Amino acid sequence: MPARRRPVAGAAVLAALCLTAAGCGSGGALPQAGPPAPDSTSPAPPEPSASASRSPSGPASPSTAPLPSATSAKALPKGPLTGRTVVIDPGHNPGNREHTREIDAQVDIGTGRKECDTTGTATDSGYAEARFTLDVSRKLRTLLEAEGAKVVLTQDGDRPFGPCVDERARIGNTARADAVVSVHADGSAAGNRGFHVILPAAVSGGGADTSKIVVPSRDLGERIAGKFVRATGSAPSNYIGGGTGLDTRNDLGGLNLSTVPKVFIECGNMRDPKDAALLTNEDWRQRAAAGIAEGIGSYLTR
């Protein structure tokens, strides 16, 4: 969950999104989900929100771990995405909560400075955003690899914390990715429901220049939003993006520092009980991954 959300006006795409999902226009009615099912990540105890868990003191020690290698080094099936590289960025890291001093280190985000990373949010029952994002990202990797794509994860639960937001951008740039998607879940107030896709704003200077990725990133984001509606039955956010399911921001280093098309997706609001019932449901997470994968596939084969 990237901090500080700023609603901005976007193109009126809600009608187009709703063409692919029954009930979208009815206030965002979402399918009912059963009790949480086990996911593919290691169990984690309840964790506090990012702001509550950060350590205010101590030396900062940003990770200098090497860039991750492609998880698809094995032979991949031939498919419509053969020859394409996709970077999936699971938001936060389950280990961040044990390294609050390190993730508080300030890094350059192109439009200023910001903390390396945060712990993310959690549901009221303690299901952590970092667990959610890693599970959905692994599911997404499997789906994309089945279509022939080379997939790189910025982290796979294989490092103690991070990577920092600037390194997350650098991983996509170094891979020369055809598309990068950062997977998140929001931590807004109860009653705020639905998903939204965050697009890069036009920024330049300070080491950032998004001029070449703004247009293709919007195309990627719109396609993911449309497919996500259809796959999950979830409606676009009722509190960000003016009902379009799209939000543009200039305060996220992962977007500002990217030189390849990139978007974030907030799959739902973990602090709303109805959305939380979906986010903690194994079947719904699989459908969320499918929606994102279909959006990426649509963009890469356009």
C-alpha positions, 0 to 999 in steps of 0.5 A, a space after each residue: 500500500 503506497 502511502 498518501 492517496 490523492 484522488 485525481 480526475 481521470 477519463 470516464 472509463 467506468 462505463 467501459 469497464 462495467 460492460 465486462 462485469 455484471 453488477 458493476 454499476 450497482 454500487 460495486 457489489 462484490 461476490 461473497 467469499 468464504 472464510 480465508 483459505 491458506 495461501 502459498 506464503 509462510 504464515 505471519 503474525 498480525 502486523 501493524 500498519 506501516 506508520 505504527 511499526 517504523 523505528 524512529 532511530 538507528 542507522 539506516 542500512 538499505 539492502 545491497 542484495 543483487 538483482 533477482 534473476 528470472 524465475 523462468 530460467 527453466 524452459 518455458 512453453 511456447 505461447 503468445 507471450 514468448 519473447 516478452 519479459 514481465 516484471 512483477 513487483 510484490 508490494 512490500 516484503 513479509 520481513 519488513 516488519 523485522 527491519 523497520 530501521 532499514 526500511 526507514 532509510 530515505 531514498 531518492 524517488 525523482 520528485 523528492 525523498 521518501 522511505 525505502 519501503 514500508 511494512 504495508 497494511 493488514 486486515 483487521 484479522 492480521 492478514 498482511 498485505 505483504 503476504 497477499 501481494 506475494 501470493 498473488 504475484 506467484 500465481 500471476 507468475 505461473 499464469 504468465 509463464 504458461 503463456 511463454 513470458 519470461 517473468 522476474 519477481 522483484 522479491 520472492 520472500 527470498 531476502 530479509 527486507 525490501 527491496 527499496 522503491 528505487 531498486 524496485 524500479 531499477 529491476 524493471 529497467 535492468 530487465 528491459 521489461 515489456 511491462 511491470 506491475 506492482 501488486 498491492 492492497 490498500 489500507 483505507 477506511 471501512 466503507 471504501 471499497 474496490 480496486 484501482 490502478 495507479 498510473 505514472 504522472 508526467 515528471 522530469 528532473 531529479 533523475 526522473 523522466 516518465 515522458 516515454 512511459 506515460 502513454 503506454 503505461 495508461 494503456 497497460 493500466 486501462 487493460 488491466 482494470 477492464 480485465 480485473 473487473 471481469 475476472 473478479 467481479 470487483 468494482 472500481 474504487 468508490 473513493 479514488 479515481 472518480 469511479 474510473 478505477 484509475 489514479 495518476 500519481 507523481 509521488 511513487 518512486 517505483 513509477 517516477 524512476 521507471 523507464 519501462 511501462 509500469 503500473 501499480 494495482 491496489 486490488 482492494 481495501 484490506 480495512 473494509 470487512 467486505 473487501 477483506 473477505 475477498 482478499 483473504 479468499 484463495 479462490 478470489 486471489 487466483 481470479 485476481 491474478 488471472 485478471 491482471 495476467 489477462 490485462 498484461 497479455 492484452 497489452 503485450 499482444 495488442 
